[in-house]
Each structure stands twice: as structure tokens, then as C-alpha cells.
Amino acid sequence: EANQWPEDVVDYFGDYPSGGDECHMAFHFPVMPRIFMAVRRESRYPVSEILAKTPAIPSGCQWGMFLRNHDELTLEMVTDEERDYMWAEYAKDPRMRA
């Protein structure tokens, strides 16, 4: 598990020509908060934009997409503006924020 940007994770997959000879799956952390944003905005763009920026990975590897991680709903992989939007939409009461 590496809460990092995809471009910082691709090296973990290993040798590209061989189809990936090390790690075979890594979480795509930036997608998760954007799924919540896309649902609230009723728009595919938060998800499609981050996927368009995601680097190619070896054929034997994959990104793990998820809605929640076992220990958090992280907003580390969004801009300050996007984070403010998410707080305003999903945690209107400040006591809801950890």
C-alpha cells in the first residue's frame, strides 16, 4: 500500500517490457476521492481527468480502484479547492471532520 501519485508508484511494477516482474497491483489513491466528487457533482470528469493523467503500466499489472480504504477516507490527493468542496458537501458540520 503506497498512498502516492501514480507516477511515483509505476516503478514498483518493475520491468515494463516483461509485463511487470515485481509488484502486480497498486492502489490508485487519487481516484478514490474523485469518485465521491464525481457522484456529488453528477459528472464523470473528476474521475476521467485523473485517469487520463495516469501513466501506462506493464500488461501484467493493474491499478486497484476502491471507494474506501480500511482505515481512512483520505483527501490528500486533491487540491485545496477540491478538499474544501468535499468538506462542504460531505461534512457540513465541522464535528464530522477528523
Phi, psi and omega in degrees: 000122180224106180281078183223167175290147182308321181295339177271349184260334188304329180297334179295337180289337178092209187293117182297310182300330181276358180092008181097111185244014179233250178288137183253348176212140176222144178293142176258081186300322181296340180289321188305305180293333180286336173295314178298320179294317181297319179297314183294321180277350185055049184214140179279346190298321178303323180280312184296326179293317180289325178294324178294333180271356184281128181291156176294150178233163180302154185297333180270012184237167179207160173268137175270114178262140184208158177267325178217148171265162184299337186237358182193163168241088190280142174243025180288335187260030176230163177288167177300320179296316179295322178296316178300319178298313181297317177299316182295325183274322188252347181217063183300324178274121182306336179291347180277354185261129180268000000 
